[in-house]
Amino acid sequence: MLAALLIAAPVAADTPDPAEWTQPIAPFHLVGPIDYVGSAGIAAYLIHTPAGAILIDGTPQANAAMVRQHIEAMGVPIRRVKWILVSHAHFDHAGAVAALARDSGAKVAAGAGDVAVLEQGRSPGEVLYTPRPYPPVHVDRPIRDGDRVTLGGVTLTARATPGHTPGCMSWTMQVREKGRPLGVVFPCSISVAGNKLVGNKAYPGIVADFRKSFDTLGAMKADVVLPAHPDIADVIGRAHRGALVDPALLGQIVARSRADFATTLQKQQKTNHD
C-alpha cells in the first residue's frame, strides 16, 4: 500500500476523479477518540471531546453531505463540530470544507502558507496538471509550526511540513487505547504529486521545503499514522484487521517519499536542461 504514496495526487480538471474518492463506506472507530468519517479513498478524521468534535479535512466537494452523515452516524450532531483542520489546499481534501463549516458553524484552521489560496478556492504554486477549483474556504485561524488546537481537554499540535503545498500542515496528538498511551500523527501529503520542482516561480522554495519536511516527519515518532490518503498507510485495512499500531510505518512512508522525490527532481532537472 505504500506504493500508493507515489501516485497520490490531485487530478486534472478534465480528468475524472478516482471512483473511490467519492465511494461511500460506513464510518468506523479507529483509536482513542478518533473515528474515520471519509470516503473509501479520501480521509476525514473525527476527534471526539467532551466539548464537541474536531474534524480533520473534508474530502472532495461532492462528499459534503456524506461526511456530514458519517459524523452524525458516529453520534456527533453537526453543530457539535467546533473545529475543522485543513491539511492542505487541494480540492480533494478542502473541497467540502466550506459546506461543512457552514453547516456546523465550526471554525477553520489551516497552515498559514495556504490561507490565501484556500480563501480563493484554488491550488497553490505551479503544477504540471490542470488544477481544479473548489468552494472558497474562510480560514479563522492561520496555523504555524508548533501551534496547538485544544478542545475539551484534547490537544493537537501542528507541525509544518510544506512542499506538497506551502501551508501543508501535519498534526500530532496523544491518545489512550485500552489504557495504552499511543502517539498519533496525521501527516500532510509529502508526495510530489505533479508539483513543478524546477523553475517554480510561484513557490521558489519548494525543493528546500520538501527536504526539510522529510527530515521533520522522519524524526517524529508515531505509533499510529493517519494520512489524508488512507491507502498510503492502508488505514482502512489495518483498522479492520486490528493492526493500526505500527511504530515503523511513518519512517517507511518518509523513506519512500524521499526516494520518489529525488527521482522526480532528477527527471525534471533533465527535462528542463534538455
Salt bridges, closest charged atoms under 4 A:
ASP17 OD1 - ARG132 NH1 2.52
ASP35 OD1 - HIS29 ND1 3.17
ASP35 OD2 - HIS48 NE2 2.49
GLU72 OE2 - ARG68 NE 3.51
ASP92 OD2 - HIS93 NE2 3.26
ASP92 OD2 - HIS229 NE2 3.51
ASP103 OD2 - ARG68 NH1 3.49
ASP103 OD1 - ARG102 NE 3.39
GLU119 OE2 - HIS138 ND1 3.47
GLU126 OE1 - LYS196 NZ 3.46
ASP140 OD1 - HIS138 NE2 3.37
ASP145 OD1 - ARG159 NE 3.18
GLU177 OE1 - HIS29 NE2 3.92
ASP215 OD1 - ARG258 NH1 3.18
ASP234 OD2 - ARG241 NH2 3.09
ASP246 OD2 - ARG238 NH2 3.21
ASP274 OD2 - LYS270 NZ 3.14
ASP274 OD1 - HIS273 ND1 3.95
